[in-house]
Amino acid sequence: MPQINEEFAPRPQYAAMMSNPYIGVHQNSPLAPNSDIEQNQRKGITEWMLEIRQSKYFPFLIVGIVSLLIFILLRGRKKGGV
């Protein structure tokens, strides 16, 4: 059932996105689906880990975690020995 407003003043159809077969600002990539219906586009754990490992900050993250673990282990020994 249409709204009462639609009968008196129908909205114009916005067709700017539907009339152009290209996407993007430069209009150089054809509009196409990214995957088939059977394919899932959500990232899994392996994709997340691969993305993290390829990050430019990954070595700093590893050094920071190892330093923190060494600090915690050495601090625990000093408290236990006193």
Wavefront OBJ file of the C-alpha trace (Angstrom):
o trace
v 0.000 0.000 0.000
v 1.641 3.282 -1.042
v 2.001 6.239 1.246
v -0.523 9.055 0.866
v 2.313 11.477 0.097
v 3.392 9.330 -2.853
v 0.008 9.829 -4.496
v 0.107 13.628 -4.275
v 3.820 14.264 -4.757
v 5.675 11.207 -6.049
v 9.402 11.098 -5.509
v 11.621 11.224 -8.583
v 13.601 8.099 -9.346
v 17.291 8.603 -8.571
v 18.968 6.749 -11.411
v 22.494 8.193 -11.282
v 23.972 5.014 -9.832
v 21.987 2.689 -12.068
v 22.713 4.265 -15.444
v 26.520 4.036 -15.321
v 28.182 0.637 -15.927
v 31.416 1.722 -14.185
v 32.295 2.228 -10.531
v 34.761 4.576 -8.888
v 35.725 8.196 -9.373
v 37.773 7.707 -12.521
v 35.176 5.449 -14.151
v 37.750 2.860 -15.211
v 36.552 -0.320 -13.497
v 33.524 -2.153 -14.862
v 30.773 -2.985 -12.421
v 30.936 -6.693 -11.680
v 30.168 -8.880 -8.683
v 33.132 -9.734 -6.492
v 32.241 -13.382 -6.118
v 29.790 -16.103 -6.928
v 26.825 -16.859 -4.721
v 28.578 -19.891 -3.242
v 31.690 -17.942 -2.224
v 31.803 -16.258 1.169
v 33.553 -12.877 1.378
v 34.103 -12.816 5.137
v 37.662 -13.044 6.406
v 38.615 -16.111 8.355
v 41.312 -16.538 10.981
v 43.922 -17.495 8.391
v 43.281 -14.336 6.353
v 43.553 -12.172 9.477
v 46.823 -13.841 10.524
v 48.258 -13.464 7.018
v 47.330 -9.782 6.990
v 48.891 -9.233 10.432
v 52.097 -11.057 9.438
v 52.446 -8.952 6.286
v 52.071 -5.697 8.209
v 55.116 -3.440 8.397
v 54.723 -3.220 12.206
v 54.755 -6.995 12.795
v 58.475 -7.192 13.778
v 57.981 -4.382 16.317
v 54.981 -6.224 17.753
v 57.018 -9.413 18.217
v 59.929 -7.533 19.819
v 57.503 -5.755 22.162
v 55.779 -8.964 23.258
v 59.097 -10.771 23.839
v 60.470 -7.786 25.789
v 57.351 -7.672 27.935
v 57.575 -11.397 28.692
v 61.271 -11.145 29.629
v 60.512 -8.155 31.869
v 57.703 -10.023 33.632
v 59.820 -13.158 34.135
v 62.830 -11.251 35.507
v 60.645 -9.138 37.785
v 59.014 -12.286 39.186
v 62.375 -13.831 40.049
v 63.491 -10.758 41.993
v 60.356 -10.777 44.152
v 60.603 -14.490 44.883
v 64.290 -14.351 45.843
v 63.988 -11.624 48.500
l 1 2 3 4 5 6 7 8 9 10 11 12 13 14 15 16 17 18 19 20 21 22 23 24 25 26 27 28 29 30 31 32 33 34 35 36 37 38 39 40 41 42 43 44 45 46 47 48 49 50 51 52 53 54 55 56 57 58 59 60 61 62 63 64 65 66 67 68 69 70 71 72 73 74 75 76 77 78 79 80 81 82
